[in-house]
């Protein structure tokens, strides 16, 4: 029985789609909402040194995480699904797979951005990495 579902969120329609899919598959489970703040999204100096973070960058990222949680938590409350929140800092795929043990996850439900072709080769695929590296089953929302 799936008791705890990890739902990685980045505050867009893909996360809502993943939630809806997960809620229909695992309506009795607790959903652990994960938002990963990726330092690579901050500006990087041109000389290749350490990333430089604007003073308010981290606070903006925290606010973005909270906003994505609020929307999903409202949907979950309407469906009678319990939720928990987790915010991590790092590479998304790594933090998602690390969370399996850290927060006792039985299943992951996530969406993909659907990149194809050259852009996928350049940018990689978090969902693909999670599927390959996960020690628990992963459902990719259509």
ROTI-472483 format. One line per field, with one value per atom (N, C-alpha, C): residue in three letters; chain; x, y, z. Coordinates in steps of 0.05 Angstrom, whole numbers, plus 32768, in hexadecimal, padded with zeros to 4 digits. Atoms other than C-alpha are relative to their C-alpha. Example, Ala and Ser with C-alpha at 12.3 -4.5 7.8 and 13.67 -1.06 7.14 Angstrom:
2
resn	c(Ala, Ala, Ala, Ser, Ser, Ser)
chain	c(A, A, A, A, A, A)
X	c(8012, 80F6, 8012, 7FF0, 8111, 7FF1)
Y	c(7FE8, 7FA6, 8018, 7FE8, 7FEB, 8016)
Z	c(8000, 809C, 8000, 7FFF, 808F, 800E)
//
This chain:
142
resn	c(Unk, Unk, Unk, Unk, Unk, Unk, Unk, Unk, Unk, Unk, Unk, Unk, Unk, Unk, Unk, Unk, Unk, Unk, Unk, Unk, Unk, Unk, Unk, Unk, Unk, Unk, Unk, Unk, Unk, Unk, Unk, Unk, Unk, Unk, Unk, Unk, Unk, Unk, Unk, Unk, Unk, Unk, Unk, Unk, Unk, Unk, Unk, Unk, Unk, Unk, Unk, Unk, Unk, Unk, Unk, Unk, Unk, Unk, Unk, Unk, Unk, Unk, Unk, Unk, Unk, Unk, Unk, Unk, Unk, Unk, Unk, Unk, Unk, Unk, Unk, Unk, Unk, Unk, Unk, Unk, Unk, Unk, Unk, Unk, Unk, Unk, Unk, Unk, Unk, Unk, Unk, Unk, Unk, Unk, Unk, Unk, Unk, Unk, Unk, Unk, Unk, Unk, Unk, Unk, Unk, Unk, Unk, Unk, Unk, Unk, Unk, Unk, Unk, Unk, Unk, Unk, Unk, Unk, Unk, Unk, Unk, Unk, Unk, Unk, Unk, Unk, Unk, Unk, Unk, Unk, Unk, Unk, Unk, Unk, Unk, Unk, Unk, Unk, Unk, Unk, Unk, Unk, Unk, Unk, Unk, Unk, Unk, Unk, Unk, Unk, Unk, Unk, Unk, Unk, Unk, Unk, Unk, Unk, Unk, Unk, Unk, Unk, Unk, Unk, Unk, Unk, Unk, Unk, Unk, Unk, Unk, Unk, Unk, Unk, Unk, Unk, Unk, Unk, Unk, Unk, Unk, Unk, Unk, Unk, Unk, Unk, Unk, Unk, Unk, Unk, Unk, Unk, Unk, Unk, Unk, Unk, Unk, Unk, Unk, Unk, Unk, Unk, Unk, Unk, Unk, Unk, Unk, Unk, Unk, Unk, Unk, Unk, Unk, Unk, Unk, Unk, Unk, Unk, Unk, Unk, Unk, Unk, Unk, Unk, Unk, Unk, Unk, Unk, Unk, Unk, Unk, Unk, Unk, Unk, Unk, Unk, Unk, Unk, Unk, Unk, Unk, Unk, Unk, Unk, Unk, Unk, Unk, Unk, Unk, Unk, Unk, Unk, Unk, Unk, Unk, Unk, Unk, Unk, Unk, Unk, Unk, Unk, Unk, Unk, Unk, Unk, Unk, Unk, Unk, Unk, Unk, Unk, Unk, Unk, Unk, Unk, Unk, Unk, Unk, Unk, Unk, Unk, Unk, Unk, Unk, Unk, Unk, Unk, Unk, Unk, Unk, Unk, Unk, Unk, Unk, Unk, Unk, Unk, Unk, Unk, Unk, Unk, Unk, Unk, Unk, Unk, Unk, Unk, Unk, Unk, Unk, Unk, Unk, Unk, Unk, Unk, Unk, Unk, Unk, Unk, Unk, Unk, Unk, Unk, Unk, Unk, Unk, Unk, Unk, Unk, Unk, Unk, Unk, Unk, Unk, Unk, Unk, Unk, Unk, Unk, Unk, Unk, Unk, Unk, Unk, Unk, Unk, Unk, Unk, Unk, Unk, Unk, Unk, Unk, Unk, Unk, Unk, Unk, Unk, Unk, Unk, Unk, Unk, Unk, Unk, Unk, Unk, Unk, Unk, Unk, Unk, Unk, Unk, Unk, Unk, Unk, Unk, Unk, Unk, Unk, Unk, Unk, Unk, Unk, Unk, Unk, Unk, Unk, Unk, Unk, Unk, Unk, Unk, Unk, Unk, Unk, Unk, Unk, Unk, Unk, Unk, Unk, Unk, Unk, Unk, Unk, Unk, Unk, Unk, Unk, Unk, Unk, Unk, Unk, Unk, Unk, Unk, Unk, Unk, Unk, Unk, Unk, Unk, Unk, Unk, Unk)
chain	c(A, A, A, A, A, A, A, A, A, A, A, A, A, A, A, A, A, A, A, A, A, A, A, A, A, A, A, A, A, A, A, A, A, A, A, A, A, A, A, A, A, A, A, A, A, A, A, A, A, A, A, A, A, A, A, A, A, A, A, A, A, A, A, A, A, A, A, A, A, A, A, A, A, A, A, A, A, A, A, A, A, A, A, A, A, A, A, A, A, A, A, A, A, A, A, A, A, A, A, A, A, A, A, A, A, A, A, A, A, A, A, A, A, A, A, A, A, A, A, A, A, A, A, A, A, A, A, A, A, A, A, A, A, A, A, A, A, A, A, A, A, A, A, A, A, A, A, A, A, A, A, A, A, A, A, A, A, A, A, A, A, A, A, A, A, A, A, A, A, A, A, A, A, A, A, A, A, A, A, A, A, A, A, A, A, A, A, A, A, A, A, A, A, A, A, A, A, A, A, A, A, A, A, A, A, A, A, A, A, A, A, A, A, A, A, A, A, A, A, A, A, A, A, A, A, A, A, A, A, A, A, A, A, A, A, A, A, A, A, A, A, A, A, A, A, A, A, A, A, A, A, A, A, A, A, A, A, A, A, A, A, A, A, A, A, A, A, A, A, A, A, A, A, A, A, A, A, A, A, A, A, A, A, A, A, A, A, A, A, A, A, A, A, A, A, A, A, A, A, A, A, A, A, A, A, A, A, A, A, A, A, A, A, A, A, A, A, A, A, A, A, A, A, A, A, A, A, A, A, A, A, A, A, A, A, A, A, A, A, A, A, A, A, A, A, A, A, A, A, A, A, A, A, A, A, A, A, A, A, A, A, A, A, A, A, A, A, A, A, A, A, A, A, A, A, A, A, A, A, A, A, A, A, A, A, A, A, A, A, A, A, A, A, A, A, A, A, A, A, A, A, A, A, A, A, A, A, A, A, A, A, A, A, A, A, A, A, A, A, A, A, A, A, A, A, A)
X	c(8011, 8000, 8012, 7FF2, 8019, 7FF6, 8009, 8017, 800A, 7FF4, 8045, 8009, 7FFA, 8049, 800F, 7FF1, 807E, 7FF6, 800A, 8064, 8012, 7FEF, 809C, 7FF0, 800E, 8081, 8013, 7FF0, 809D, 7FED, 8012, 805F, 7FF3, 800D, 8042, 7FEB, 8015, 800C, 8008, 7FF6, 8037, 7FFC, 8005, 8033, 7FE3, 801D, 7FE8, 7FF7, 8006, 7FE3, 8009, 7FF5, 800F, 7FF0, 8011, 7FE6, 7FE6, 801A, 7FA5, 8003, 7FFB, 7FC3, 8006, 7FFA, 7FE0, 7FE8, 8018, 7FA0, 7FED, 8013, 7F78, 800C, 7FF3, 7FAB, 8003, 7FF9, 7FBA, 7FF0, 8011, 7F7E, 8003, 7FFD, 7F8E, 801B, 7FE4, 7FD7, 8004, 7FF7, 7FFA, 8013, 7FF0, 8019, 8015, 7FEA, 805E, 8006, 7FFB, 8063, 801D, 7FE4, 80AB, 8005, 7FF7, 80C6, 801F, 7FE3, 8110, 8009, 7FF4, 8133, 801B, 7FE7, 8169, 8012, 7FEE, 81A4, 8009, 7FF8, 81B4, 7FED, 8013, 8176, 8007, 7FF7, 8198, 8014, 7FED, 81C6, 801C, 7FE5, 820C, 8013, 7FEC, 8249, 800C, 7FF5, 8267, 801C, 7FE5, 82AC, 7FFF, 8003, 8290, 8004, 7FFD, 8299, 7FE6, 8018, 8266, 7FE8, 8017, 821F, 7FFC, 8006, 820C, 7FE1, 801C, 81C8, 7FF7, 800B, 81A1, 7FF5, 8008, 818F, 7FE5, 801B, 8146, 7FFB, 8005, 814F, 7FF5, 8009, 8148, 7FE4, 801B, 810B, 7FEB, 8012, 80EB, 7FFA, 8003, 80F7, 7FEF, 8011, 80D9, 7FE3, 801B, 809C, 7FF3, 800A, 8095, 7FF9, 8006, 8098, 7FE6, 8018, 8063, 7FE7, 8016, 8036, 7FF8, 8006, 803B, 7FF3, 800C, 802B, 7FE3, 801B, 7FED, 7FEC, 8013, 7FCC, 7FFB, 8003, 7FD9, 7FF3, 800D, 7FC6, 7FE2, 801D, 7F83, 7FF3, 800C, 7F76, 7FFF, 7FFF, 7F8C, 7FEB, 8014, 7F5F, 7FE4, 801A, 7F24, 7FFD, 8000, 7F37, 8003, 7FFC, 7F42, 801B, 7FE5, 7F8C, 8012, 7FED, 7FBF, 8019, 7FE8, 7FFD, 8015, 7FE9, 8042, 8010, 7FEF, 8072, 801E, 7FE3, 80BC, 800C, 7FF1, 80EA, 801E, 7FE4, 8131, 800F, 7FEF, 816B, 8014, 7FEE, 8193, 7FF7, 8008, 818D, 7FE6, 801A, 8145, 8000, 8001, 814F, 800D, 7FF2, 8181, 7FEF, 8010, 8155, 7FE6, 8018, 8118, 8007, 7FF9, 813C, 800A, 7FF7, 815D, 7FE8, 8018, 8117, 7FF3, 800D, 8102, 8006, 7FF8, 8129, 7FFB, 8002, 8127, 7FE4, 801B, 80DC, 7FEE, 800E, 80C9, 7FEA, 8012, 80AA, 7FFC, 8007, 8086, 7FFE, 8006, 8078, 8005, 7FFD, 8088, 7FED, 8011, 8056, 800A, 7FF6, 8072, 7FF9, 8005, 8068, 801B, 7FE8, 809A, 7FF9, 8005, 80A1, 7FFC, 8006, 809C, 8013, 7FEC, 80DB, 8008, 7FF8, 80F0, 8018, 7FEB, 8129, 8018, 7FE7, 8164, 7FFE, 8002, 814A, 8001, 7FFF, 8142, 801D, 7FE5, 8189, 8011, 7FF1, 81A4, 7FF8, 8009, 8179, 7FFE, 8004, 8172, 7FE4, 801B, 8135, 8000, 8002, 8128, 7FF0, 8011, 80F0, 800E, 7FF1, 811C, 8015, 7FEC, 8153, 7FF3, 800E, 8122, 7FF7, 8009, 8104, 8018, 7FE8, 814A, 800C, 7FF2, 8163, 7FEF, 8012, 8126, 8000, 8002, 8122, 7FE3, 801C, 80D6, 7FF3, 800E, 80A3, 7FFB, 8004, 809B, 7FE9, 8016, 805B, 8005, 7FFE, 8063, 7FE4, 801B, 8023, 7FFF, 8003, 800A, 7FFC)
Y	c(7FE8, 8000, 8019, 7FE7, 8045, 8013, 7FEF, 8070, 801C, 7FE5, 80AB, 8004, 7FF9, 80CA, 801A, 7FE7, 80FD, 800D, 7FF0, 8134, 8018, 7FE9, 8161, 8016, 7FE9, 81A6, 8016, 7FE8, 81E2, 8017, 7FEA, 820D, 8005, 7FFC, 8202, 7FEB, 8013, 81DB, 7FE3, 801C, 819D, 7FF4, 800A, 8196, 7FFB, 8004, 819E, 7FE7, 8018, 8169, 7FE7, 8017, 813A, 7FFA, 8004, 8146, 7FF1, 800C, 8135, 7FE2, 801C, 80F5, 7FF0, 800E, 80E1, 7FFD, 8001, 80F1, 7FEB, 8014, 80C4, 7FE4, 801A, 808B, 7FF9, 8005, 8092, 8013, 7FED, 80B5, 7FFD, 8005, 8097, 8007, 7FFB, 80AC, 801C, 7FE6, 80E6, 800A, 7FF5, 8114, 8012, 7FEF, 8131, 8013, 7FEC, 8171, 800A, 7FF9, 817F, 8016, 7FEB, 81C0, 8002, 7FFF, 81C1, 801C, 7FE6, 8205, 7FF9, 8007, 81FC, 8019, 7FE9, 822B, 8006, 7FFB, 8222, 8013, 7FED, 824C, 801D, 7FE5, 8288, 8009, 7FF6, 82B4, 7FF5, 800A, 829A, 8015, 7FEC, 82C7, 7FF7, 8007, 82CA, 7FF3, 800C, 82B5, 7FE3, 801C, 8271, 7FFC, 8002, 8281, 7FF7, 8008, 8270, 8011, 7FF1, 8284, 8018, 7FE9, 82C9, 8002, 8000, 82CC, 801D, 7FE6, 830E, 7FFD, 8001, 8320, 7FF2, 800A, 830D, 7FE6, 8018, 82D0, 7FE9, 8017, 829B, 8005, 7FFA, 82BE, 7FFE, 8003, 82C1, 7FE3, 801D, 8277, 7FF3, 800A, 8268, 8007, 7FF7, 8291, 7FF0, 8010, 826C, 7FE4, 801B, 8229, 8001, 7FFD, 8240, 8003, 7FFC, 8256, 7FE6, 8019, 8213, 7FEC, 8012, 81EF, 8007, 7FF7, 8219, 7FF5, 8008, 8208, 7FE1, 801D, 81BD, 7FF8, 8007, 81BB, 8006, 7FFA, 81DB, 7FEA, 8016, 81A6, 7FE6, 8018, 816F, 8001, 7FFE, 8189, 7FFA, 8006, 8187, 7FE2, 801D, 813E, 7FEF, 800E, 812C, 7FF2, 800C, 811E, 8011, 7FF2, 812F, 8007, 7FF8, 8155, 8008, 7FF6, 8167, 8011, 7FEF, 819C, 7FFB, 8002, 8195, 8013, 7FEE, 81CA, 7FF8, 8008, 81B5, 8013, 7FF0, 81D9, 7FEE, 8011, 81B7, 7FF9, 8009, 8192, 7FF0, 800C, 817D, 7FE1, 801D, 8135, 7FF3, 800B, 8128, 8003, 7FFB, 8147, 7FEF, 8011, 8121, 7FE3, 801B, 80DE, 7FFE, 7FFF, 80F1, 8000, 7FFE, 80FF, 7FE6, 801A, 80B7, 7FF5, 800A, 80A2, 8015, 7FEB, 80E5, 8004, 7FFC, 80EA, 7FE8, 801A, 80A1, 7FFE, 8000, 80A0, 7FE4, 801A, 8064, 8002, 7FFC, 8082, 801D, 7FE4, 80C0, 8004, 7FF8, 80E2, 801C, 7FE7, 8119, 8004, 7FF9, 813C, 8005, 7FF8, 814A, 8019, 7FE8, 818B, 7FF9, 8008, 8164, 800A, 7FF6, 817F, 7FE8, 8015, 8159, 800A, 7FF9, 8158, 800E, 7FF3, 8187, 800D, 7FF3, 81AE, 7FEB, 8014, 816D, 7FF6, 8009, 8159, 8015, 7FEB, 819C, 8003, 7FFA, 81A3, 7FE7, 8018, 815A, 7FFD, 8004, 813E, 7FF7, 8007, 813E, 7FE7, 8017, 810C, 7FE7, 8018, 80DC, 7FF8, 8006, 80E0, 7FF3, 800B, 80D3, 7FE4, 801B, 8097, 7FEC, 8011, 807A, 7FFB, 8001, 8087, 7FFA, 8004, 807D, 7FE4, 801B, 8043, 7FF9, 8005, 8049, 8004, 7FFC, 8047, 801E, 7FE4, 8088, 8000, 7FFD, 809C, 801C, 7FE6, 80D2, 8007, 7FF7, 80F9, 8008, 7FF9, 8100, 801D)
Z	c(8000, 8000, 8000, 8002, 7FEE, 8015, 7FEB, 802C, 7FFD, 8003, 801A, 7FE4, 801B, 7FD6, 7FFF, 8003, 7FC4, 7FE6, 8017, 7F96, 7FFD, 8005, 7F7C, 7FF2, 800C, 7F6B, 7FF8, 8006, 7F47, 7FFA, 8001, 7F48, 7FE5, 801A, 7F03, 7FFB, 8007, 7EDF, 8002, 7FFF, 7EDD, 801C, 7FE5, 7F29, 8006, 7FFD, 7F29, 7FF2, 800F, 7EF4, 800E, 7FF1, 7F1C, 8019, 7FE8, 7F5B, 7FF8, 8008, 7F37, 7FF9, 8007, 7F1B, 8019, 7FE7, 7F5F, 8012, 7FEF, 7F84, 7FF7, 800A, 7F56, 8004, 7FFC, 7F5E, 801E, 7FE4, 7FA9, 8012, 7FF1, 7FCA, 801F, 7FE3, 800F, 800B, 7FF8, 8010, 800A, 7FF8, 8031, 7FE9, 8015, 7FFD, 800C, 7FF7, 800C, 7FE9, 8015, 7FE4, 8002, 8000, 7FD1, 7FEC, 8012, 7FB4, 8003, 7FFF, 7FA2, 7FF6, 8008, 7FA0, 7FF4, 800E, 7F6C, 7FFD, 8002, 7F75, 7FE3, 801C, 7F2B, 7FF2, 800C, 7F1D, 8006, 7FFA, 7F3C, 7FEC, 8014, 7F14, 8006, 7FFD, 7F09, 7FF4, 800A, 7F01, 7FE6, 801B, 7EBC, 8001, 7FFE, 7ED5, 800A, 7FF8, 7EEB, 801E, 7FE3, 7F35, 800D, 7FF2, 7F6A, 7FF7, 8007, 7F5A, 8012, 7FEF, 7F72, 8002, 7FFB, 7F92, 8007, 7FF7, 7F94, 801C, 7FE4, 7FDB, 8005, 7FFB, 7FD4, 7FF1, 8011, 7FA7, 8010, 7FF0, 7FDD, 800B, 7FF5, 7FFC, 7FEA, 8016, 7FB7, 7FFA, 8005, 7FAD, 8016, 7FEA, 7FF2, 7FFB, 8005, 7FE0, 7FE9, 8017, 7F9E, 8009, 7FF6, 7FC3, 8010, 7FF0, 7FF4, 7FEF, 8012, 7FBC, 7FF2, 800D, 7F99, 8014, 7FEB, 7FDB, 8005, 7FF9, 7FE9, 7FEC, 8015, 7FA7, 8002, 7FFE, 7FAD, 801A, 7FE6, 7FF7, 8000, 8003, 7FE6, 7FF1, 800F, 7FB2, 8011, 7FF0, 7FE2, 8017, 7FEB, 801A, 7FF5, 800C, 7FEB, 7FFA, 8005, 7FDB, 8019, 7FE7, 8024, 8002, 8000, 8019, 8012, 7FEE, 804F, 7FF0, 800D, 803A, 8015, 7FF1, 8055, 7FED, 8011, 803B, 8006, 7FFD, 802E, 7FEB, 8012, 8010, 8003, 8000, 7FFC, 7FEE, 8011, 7FDC, 7FF2, 800F, 7FA5, 7FE4, 801B, 7F63, 8003, 7FFC, 7F5A, 7FFF, 8002, 7F43, 8019, 7FE8, 7F7C, 8019, 7FE8, 7FB1, 8000, 8002, 7F98, 8009, 7FF9, 7F9D, 801D, 7FE4, 7FE0, 8013, 7FEF, 7FFB, 8005, 7FFD, 7FF3, 801C, 7FE5, 8031, 8016, 7FEC, 8055, 800B, 7FF7, 8058, 7FFC, 8000, 8051, 7FEA, 8017, 800B, 7FF4, 800D, 7FEB, 7FE2, 801D, 7FA6, 7FF9, 800A, 7F7D, 7FE9, 8016, 7F50, 7FF7, 800A, 7F24, 7FE3, 801C, 7EE2, 7FF3, 800F, 7EAC, 7FF0, 800F, 7E86, 7FE2, 801B, 7E45, 7FEB, 8013, 7E25, 7FEE, 8013, 7DE7, 7FEF, 8013, 7DB6, 800C, 7FF9, 7DBC, 801C, 7FE6, 7DF9, 8016, 7FEB, 7E20, 8003, 7FFE, 7E0F, 800F, 7FF2, 7E27, 801D, 7FE5, 7E65, 8011, 7FF0, 7E7A, 8009, 7FF8, 7E99, 801D, 7FE4, 7EE4, 8003, 7FFD, 7EDC, 7FF7, 8009, 7EB4, 8015, 7FEC, 7EE8, 8019, 7FE9, 7F20, 7FFB, 8007, 7EFC, 8001, 8001, 7EF1, 801C, 7FE6, 7F38, 8018, 7FE9, 7F64, 800A, 7FF4, 7F94, 8006, 7FFE, 7F95, 7FE5, 8019, 7F5C, 7FFA, 8009, 7F34, 7FEB, 8013, 7F10, 7FF3, 800F, 7EDA, 7FF7, 8007, 7ED2, 7FE3, 801C, 7E8B, 7FFB)
//
